[in-house]
């Protein structure tokens, strides 16, 4: 049972107009946003931040950003965000092999050295205490320019917010996200957990 029940999609016209963004990303408006709309300013600020962070202005692709979000979410244990990010990664072209083998990224030739550096940053930056060190910093600068590093850390930080929000809220998981989690994360022992 969620801490706060999401409002219906027609509760705030301005929020839902902005939330159209998620129809491309996920195919539906997430319940996290429907809960945030109890304070429309929070919902609108979040959606605008999400759109800014997920905009592709450098070489970091939409699929890569969702994989970074997935690694961040799995590392912090947010089942809700794991399902949403893996679904979005698939919708943005992630192959079954790339999605299925994400946790063997260090040994896999499915991911570039640049992606591996970003994934290491995602793990280190989403750890408590933070584990970003000189080696990770050097790897990031080897493969990504300053703007791209900002984009990547923006994704990690955005999902830090979402992981805390959804895991604390116990946000009810939508059918599309449950289906994606069961289909795409079956080898990782994923469950929907408290997100019923």
C-alpha positions as CSV (number, residue, x, y, z in Angstrom):
1,X,0.0,0.0,0.0
2,X,1.5,3.4,-1.0
3,X,2.1,6.1,1.5
4,X,0.1,8.5,-0.6
5,X,-2.3,7.3,-3.4
6,X,-1.8,8.8,-6.8
7,X,-4.3,11.3,-8.1
8,X,-6.2,10.7,-11.3
9,X,-4.6,11.9,-14.5
10,X,-7.2,14.7,-14.9
11,X,-6.4,16.2,-11.4
12,X,-4.2,19.0,-12.8
13,X,-4.3,20.0,-16.5
14,X,-0.9,21.8,-16.5
15,X,0.9,18.8,-14.9
16,X,-0.7,16.3,-17.3
17,X,0.2,18.4,-20.4
18,X,3.8,18.4,-19.3
19,X,3.6,14.7,-18.4
20,X,2.9,13.9,-22.1
21,X,6.7,13.6,-22.2
22,X,6.4,10.2,-20.4
23,X,4.1,8.8,-23.1
24,X,7.1,8.6,-25.4
25,X,9.5,7.3,-22.7
26,X,7.2,4.8,-21.0
27,X,3.9,4.7,-22.9
28,X,2.1,6.0,-19.8
29,X,2.3,8.7,-17.1
30,X,4.0,7.2,-14.0
31,X,2.2,7.1,-10.7
32,X,5.1,8.9,-9.1
33,X,4.1,12.0,-11.1
34,X,0.5,11.5,-10.3
35,X,1.4,11.5,-6.6
36,X,3.6,14.6,-7.0
37,X,0.7,16.5,-8.5
38,X,-0.8,16.9,-5.0
39,X,1.7,19.8,-5.0
40,X,1.7,20.8,-8.7
41,X,4.8,23.0,-8.4
42,X,6.8,19.9,-7.4
43,X,5.3,17.8,-10.2
44,X,6.0,20.5,-12.8
45,X,9.5,21.2,-11.6
46,X,10.3,17.5,-11.6
47,X,9.0,16.9,-15.1
48,X,10.9,19.9,-16.4
49,X,14.1,18.6,-14.7
50,X,13.5,15.2,-16.2
51,X,13.1,16.6,-19.7
52,X,16.3,18.6,-19.3
53,X,18.3,15.7,-18.0
54,X,17.1,13.3,-20.6
55,X,17.6,15.7,-23.5
56,X,20.3,14.4,-25.8
57,X,22.7,17.2,-26.3
58,X,26.0,15.2,-26.7
59,X,27.0,11.7,-27.4
60,X,25.1,10.2,-24.5
61,X,22.1,8.4,-26.1
62,X,18.6,8.0,-24.7
63,X,19.2,4.3,-24.3
64,X,22.5,4.8,-22.4
65,X,20.8,7.3,-20.1
66,X,18.1,4.8,-19.2
67,X,20.7,2.1,-18.6
68,X,22.6,4.5,-16.3
69,X,19.3,5.1,-14.5
70,X,18.7,1.4,-14.2
71,X,22.1,0.7,-12.7
72,X,21.6,3.6,-10.3
73,X,18.1,2.3,-9.3
74,X,19.2,-1.3,-8.9
75,X,22.2,-0.3,-6.8
76,X,19.9,1.6,-4.4
77,X,17.2,-1.1,-4.5
78,X,14.3,0.8,-6.0
79,X,12.2,-1.9,-7.7
80,X,9.8,0.7,-9.1
81,X,12.6,2.6,-10.9
82,X,14.3,-0.5,-12.1
83,X,11.2,-1.6,-14.0
84,X,10.7,1.9,-15.4
85,X,14.3,2.4,-16.6
86,X,14.6,-1.0,-18.2
87,X,11.3,-0.4,-20.0
88,X,12.5,3.0,-21.2
89,X,15.9,1.5,-22.3
90,X,14.1,-1.0,-24.4
91,X,11.8,1.6,-25.9
92,X,14.9,3.6,-26.9
93,X,16.5,0.7,-28.7
94,X,18.2,-1.4,-26.0
95,X,18.7,-4.9,-27.4
96,X,17.7,-7.9,-25.5
97,X,21.3,-8.8,-25.1
98,X,22.3,-5.4,-23.7
99,X,19.4,-5.3,-21.3
100,X,19.9,-8.9,-20.1
101,X,23.6,-8.6,-19.6
102,X,23.9,-5.2,-18.0
103,X,25.3,-6.6,-14.7
104,X,28.2,-8.3,-16.6
105,X,29.1,-5.0,-18.3
106,X,32.7,-5.1,-17.0
107,X,33.5,-8.3,-18.9
108,X,31.1,-7.9,-21.8
109,X,31.9,-6.7,-25.3
110,X,28.3,-5.5,-25.6
111,X,29.3,-2.2,-24.0
112,X,31.9,0.3,-25.0
113,X,34.7,1.5,-22.7
114,X,33.0,4.8,-22.5
115,X,29.7,3.1,-21.4
116,X,31.6,1.0,-18.9
117,X,33.1,4.2,-17.4
118,X,29.6,5.8,-17.1
119,X,28.3,2.6,-15.5
120,X,31.1,2.6,-12.9
121,X,30.3,6.2,-12.2
122,X,26.6,5.3,-11.7
123,X,27.5,2.6,-9.2
124,X,29.9,4.8,-7.3
125,X,27.8,7.9,-7.2
126,X,24.7,6.0,-6.1
127,X,26.5,4.3,-3.3
128,X,26.3,5.5,0.3
129,X,28.8,6.7,1.2
130,X,29.6,8.1,-2.2
131,X,32.4,6.1,-3.9
132,X,33.5,8.3,-6.8
133,X,37.3,8.4,-6.7
134,X,40.2,9.6,-8.7
135,X,40.2,6.5,-10.9
136,X,36.5,6.9,-11.9
137,X,37.1,10.6,-12.5
138,X,40.0,9.9,-14.8
139,X,38.0,7.3,-16.7
140,X,35.1,9.7,-17.2
141,X,37.5,12.4,-18.5
142,X,39.1,9.9,-20.8
143,X,35.8,9.1,-22.6
144,X,33.4,11.9,-22.1
145,X,33.6,15.7,-22.4
146,X,32.5,18.0,-19.5
147,X,29.0,18.5,-20.9
148,X,28.5,14.8,-21.2
149,X,29.7,14.1,-17.7
150,X,27.2,16.7,-16.5
151,X,24.5,14.8,-18.4
152,X,25.5,11.5,-17.0
153,X,25.7,12.7,-13.4
154,X,22.4,14.5,-14.0
155,X,20.8,11.1,-14.8
156,X,22.3,9.5,-11.7
157,X,21.2,12.4,-9.5
158,X,17.7,12.4,-11.0
159,X,17.3,8.8,-10.2
160,X,18.7,9.4,-6.7
161,X,15.7,11.6,-6.2
162,X,13.3,9.2,-7.8
163,X,14.7,6.2,-5.9
164,X,14.1,7.9,-2.6
165,X,10.7,9.2,-3.7
166,X,9.3,5.9,-5.0
167,X,10.9,3.5,-2.5
168,X,9.8,5.7,0.4
169,X,6.4,6.3,-1.1
170,X,5.8,2.7,-2.0
171,X,4.5,4.0,-5.3
172,X,2.0,1.7,-6.9
173,X,3.5,0.2,-10.0
174,X,1.7,0.4,-13.3
175,X,0.9,-2.7,-15.4
176,X,3.3,-1.7,-18.1
177,X,6.2,-1.4,-15.7
178,X,5.3,-4.7,-14.0
179,X,5.2,-6.4,-17.4
180,X,8.6,-4.9,-18.3
181,X,10.2,-5.9,-15.0
182,X,8.9,-9.5,-15.3
183,X,9.9,-9.8,-18.9
184,X,13.2,-8.0,-19.0
185,X,14.6,-8.5,-15.5
186,X,13.6,-12.2,-14.9
187,X,17.3,-13.2,-14.6
188,X,18.0,-10.7,-11.9
189,X,15.4,-12.0,-9.5
190,X,13.4,-8.8,-9.8
191,X,10.1,-8.5,-8.0
192,X,7.8,-5.6,-7.6
193,X,8.3,-5.7,-3.9
194,X,6.2,-3.1,-2.0
195,X,5.0,-1.4,-5.2
196,X,1.6,-3.1,-5.4
